Amino acid sequence: MRNYWKVIFIVVIGFCIMMTFGRIASYISYEKIGQMYYEQIAAIVGKVVEEIPESEVAIVQSLKQLEEGDILQGQAILTLYGYGGDTLQLMHNQRGLESLMKVNSLVMGIIFSIILITTYGIYRILKQRFGHLQNYLIEIAKGNYKLNIEGVSEGKLSIFEDQIYKTTLALRESKEEQEKEKLNLARNIADISHQFKTPLTSMGIMTDLLLDSKVDEQNRYFIDQLNMQIERLSGLVQVLLKLAQFDAGTVKLKRQQIAIPSFIEEVVEMLEGPIKKKEIQIQQDGEEAYFVGDRNWTYEAIHNILYNCVQHSPQGAMIKIEWSQNPIYTEIIIQDQGGGISIEDLPHIFTRFYKGKNASKESIGIGLAMAKTIIEKQNGAIKVENVEEGTQFQIKFY
């Protein structure tokens, strides 16, 4: 902003200087032209008085007071000899007049050129500085907070530039602090998860041993329930550990070309038990297509989505899985017949630990959140909406 006003100031000053020089040049021209007219009139008066001495007084009197009759009579005489207002010139001093006009034009041209070159130079400097700032802001938007003020001496930075650099420094420090906090959180959750694993594994072994021993039916029921809760808790610990890894940015996703038909078949086979239990039909439709991503992590995401559809589908329902590919993205659509998601729950369906009205008692509200995180980390997008018979998940890998 300071440079902007500087340019305006320089242009105004340059304009004033040009106007001043113009007035001076006009004044000099006026004086020179007046001198030329005076010399020519003096020559005419001298010639007339030389020929007619008694006309001296009348001529001087007419110069002091111009009368309209004399002007009209003089114009008539000049016209008679072929001289008019557009043809009569300062014949005696014509070359001097032309030289004067050339000098004036040259002076004005030099002044205008200096102002123009100066303004253009300032414009180039400002353009370069603002271009540098534009590129710098683009890098900041990309997450690159590295400061680069080489070649710019202190005192020449504008207030605007200073504020940008200070803000960038604050953002970089904040980002570094957040990264440290994420890493610490991931380490803490990993440590806690490992601490949980040992007692959970021991508890699982003990419940298995109890089941193998001679216990009555009532105790066997309680042991089965305890075993189920242990497995559920183990699964929750694993999911929390994975989410912490994503939050901390420590997950290294592979870039693999994955054929969709065989990939979907693999996910369906893994859920064969729950699918058969509910007598659900899986309808698959799509030609040969592929997407680029991490097979193992994407498998977990699609598995969570399909498992959610199986859980909310009624007995004997159908789940449709369709896929297609175009030059922009590969799309996978999974649609169930579970009656849809309530309007209140729909905006929060991918929120961690959110349990909707129709969620099962075993649900902890983290499977779909995990799926969304995995897909988006692979340049993908997921959207859910209610359709006529149930819920439809649309997954796109760009």
Secondary structure, 3 states (H helix, E strand, C coil): CHHHHHHHHHHHHHHHHHHHHHHHHHHHHHHHHHHHHHHHHHHHHHHHHHHCHHHHHHHHHHHHCCCHHHHHHHHHHHHHCCCCCCCCCCCCCHHHHHHHHHHHHHHHHHHHHHHHHHHHHHHHHHHHHHHHHHHHHHHHHCCCCCCCCCCCCCCCCCHHHHHHHHHHHHHHHHHHHHHHHHHHHHHHHHHHHHHHHHHHHHHHHHHHHHHHCCCCHHHHHHHHHHHHHHHHHHHHHHHHHHHHHHHHCCCCCCCEEEEHHHHHHHHHHHCHHHHHHCCCEEEEECCCCEEEECHHHHHHHHHHHHHHHHHCCCCCCEEEEEEEECCCCEEEEEECCCCCCCCCCHHHCCCCCCCCCCCCCCCCCCHHHHHHHHHHCCCEEEEEEECCCCEEEEEEEC
